[in-house]
Amino acid sequence: MKEAQFYRKLKNGVVQCVLCPHNCVIKSGARGMCHVRENRGGKLFSLVYGNPCAVAVDPIEKKPLYHFLPKTKTLSIGTVGCNFSCLNCQNAWMSQSSPEDVQPKHLAPGEVVKLALSTKCKSVAYTYNEPTVFYEYVFDIALLAKEGGLKNVFVTNGFINPEPLKKLLRVMDAFAVDLKGLDDSFYKKICGGRVKPVLDTLKAVKRKHLEIVVLLIPGYNDSSVKVRNLCLWIKENLGAEVPVHFSRYFPCYKLKAKSTPIETVMGAEKIASDVGLKNVHVGNV
């Protein structure tokens, strides 16, 4: 275990986690919504520090990052837990699990960096589940990675509070952020979150390398009006050059909507280009 960063001690042994906008108030012996941060005797601990359950060498384009260190390898690492509860999560076996549910690999931050260097990776990617929930582990790895000449990549839902994000920006080089739309009701119903903190995160990280991923789900966020409004927001707030990836949805986990037609994804690409976005890509087609 590792004592968590970004929490407050309240009365009677209760603590409040202020890492993400849920701002969970946690009694002694209980955990936050992410399943991996536990109050033990009035102190908040991370239960996944040094305990990844997924480690792999990936092409950087899989994150997806198409404009950052192209054609290089990245060491991808993830734990259990998430601060969202997306009904369509493709990694639900990780994100919606507790530490007791999996067999971790036990890698100290220095071992992660050594593994990245030995496998000829140019970066470390914090991915698969939401890396915000293993923040302490991310930060310690990232510091050592920078010392070793590696870049750091944060693949995220963007649901993080401003102060932790500000500190994270010191060590991160690139962000791939899921933007599920501008509709707050969609975020609440499908993801268990809110959209405004995500939009705030996007504005904060645009000075780093940023690429945006939009998963189009039929009947939820795929209408031409919603796609156009999303593209206009991106252009006006983040600039026309930011890469945007429109991705095709397939039924997964608890959401059983029909698969996204290829025509919908290609139509979104055209809308984005017509709006004036310069770097538009399609995926899962």
N, C-alpha and C positions, 0 to 999 in steps of 0.2 A: 504493500500500500504506500501511497504518497499523499501527504497533506495537500489538499487542494488550494489553488490560488482563487482569488475572487469570491470570497464569501464573508458574511458578517455574523458575528455572534449575537444572538438575541437572549432574552430571558429564559430561565429554566432549562438551559442546555439546548435550546432550539437554535438552529442556524438558518441563514438565508443565503442560498447560492445566487450570485449575481454574475455568473459567467454568460448566461444567455437570457433573452427577454422573458422566459417563463418565470425567472426570479423565484425559484421554488423555496418555500419555507418548510424546513425538514426537522422533524422531531428526532431525538436520540434513538438510534437503531433503525431509522427509516432511510429511504433513498429518494433522490429526485426523480423527475419524470424520465430522465435518460437511463435509469437503472444502474448507473455505474459510479455514482457519487453518493457516499453514505456518511451520515452523521454518527460518529462514535464518541460518545462522552462529551459532546459539545464541540467537537472538531470535525470538519468535513474532509473526507478522504476520497481520492481517486482509487477505484478498485481495479483499474486496467493499466496502471503504469507499468511499462515493461512487459506487458502481456498481450501482444498482438495475436489474433487468431487467423489472420490472412497476411501472407508476405509473398510477393511475386515480382518478377522482373517483367515489366510491360513496355511496349512502345509508348512514347509520350503522347502519341496521337490518340491513344485509348482513353485518355483522361476526360474529355477530349481537349487537347491543346494542339492546334495546327500551326500556330505562329510563334511557338516558344521552343527553342532547341529542337527543331524538326529532325526526324530520322535518328533520334537518340533513344536510349533506354532509360527508364526510371524505375527505381525500386519502390514499389507500392506497398503500403502498410496500413492495416486497419485493425480495430478491436471490436468488441461488442458495444452495443448501446447507440442511442440516437436521441436528439431532442425533438425530433419529429416522429410521427407515427403514420407515415404515408401508406395509404391503402394499396398502392401499386408498387411498393418497394421491391426491387429485384434482388436485394441483399437482405431480406427480412430475417434470414437465419442468423445474421450478425446483428443487424441494427435493432431488432426487437427482442433480443436475447439479453439475459443477465450473465455475469461472469461465471456463475456456476453451471451454465448450460453448455459451455464449450471447453475444449482442451487447448489452452493457450500455448504459445511457442517459447515464451520467456527470452526476450532479447533486450538487453540493456541498451541505452541510447548509443553508446560507443560501438556496440556490436552491430547495430543497424547501419551505422556509417561504414564500418569495415566491410560489411556485406555489400553495400552499394558500390564501394570502390573496387572490391574484388570481382564483381560481376560487370565491371566497365560501365556502370550507370553514370549519367551526368547529373542526376537529380534524385531527390527522395520525394515521393508523392504520398501525402496523407489523405487516404481515400477509402473507398468501399463502404464504410459506415460514415457517420458524421464526425470529422476529426475534432470539432469543437469539444466534444465530450471527453476526448483524451488529451486535452489542452496541455497539461503539464509534461506529458510524454512527448508531444509534438515539439514543444518549445525547447526542451533539452536536446532532442535529436537535432533540431534545426540549427542550434548554436554550434554543435560539433560538426554538422554537415558543412556549414559555411567555412569553418576553420579548415576543413578538408578539401575545399574547392568545389563543393557540390552546391547546386541550386535546390531551393525548397518550393514545393508545389502544394497548394491547399485546395482540395476538391470538396466543395461545401454547399450546404443549403443556404448559407448566408445568415443564419439565425444566431447572431452573437451580439453581445452588448458592446457599446463603443469603447470602453476602457480595455477589456481584453483584446479587442481588435487592434487598438492603437499599439499595444505592446507586440502583438503578433506581426504587425507590419514591419517591425524592425528586423525580422528574420526571414520573412517570406519574399519570394521573388515572383511568383505567379499564382493566380487564382483562377479556378474554373468554378463558376457559381451557377447553380440551378435557379432559374427564374421561371416559376410555374404560371405566371400571368400577373395581372394587376388586380385581380378580383380577390378581395379579402375573404369573401365567403368560401371561395374555392380552397384557400389555404386552411381555413378553419375546418371545413368538412372533410377534405381529402388528406390534409397533412398534419392537422393538429397544431397549427401555428398561425402566424399573422404575416401579412405582406410588408407592412411598413418597415420593420427592422431589416428585412432583406433588401429593400430599396436603399435604405440608409447605408448598408454594408457595401452595396455596389458603388455608391457615390464615394465612399471612403477608400475603396481599394483601386479606383480607376487610375491612380498614379503609379500603380504597379502594373505588371502585365496581367490583363484580364480578358477572359473569354467566357461567354454566356451560353448556357445550355437550356433549351426550351423543349420539354417533352410535350408533344401535342396529343391530347387524349380526346377521342371523339365524344362530342356532347358536353364537354366540360370547358375546354380552353382553346378549341380549334377553329372557332368561327373566324371568318375573314375580318370582321369588325374588331374582335379581340386581338387578333394577330397584328392588325394595322396599328391599333392603339399602343400595343406593346412595343412595336418597332419605333413608333414616334417617341415614346418615352425614352427608349434607349438612345436614340439619336439626339434628343434634346438634353438629356442629362449625362450621358456618357460619351457621346461623340459618334460620328458616322464610321469611324475606323475600327471600333471594337468588334472583334469577331463574334458572330452569333451562330450557334449550331441548333438547327431544328431537327428533332429526333422523333422517330416513330415509336409509338407505344404498342406493347403487346400485353395481353392479359397476364396479370401477375399478382401473387399474394391474395389480397382480399378484393381487389377491384377486377371485375370481369367484363368491362366494356369491350366492345369489338376492337380488333386491331386497327390502327390508324391507316387509312388508305394512302398509298404512295402519292396519289394525286393531291392529297391534303398537304403533305410535307413539301412537295414541289410548288404548290400554290403559295405556301407560306414563304418559301424562298423568293418567289416573284414579288410578293407584297413587300418584303423587306428591301429588295433591290429597288423597287419603284419608290419606296419611301426615301431611299438614299443611303442605306447601309452598304458599306463597301466590301465587307468580308463575311459573306453568308455561306454556310455549309449545311448539308443535309446528312442525316445518319440513320442507320437501321433500315436502309432501303435496298 
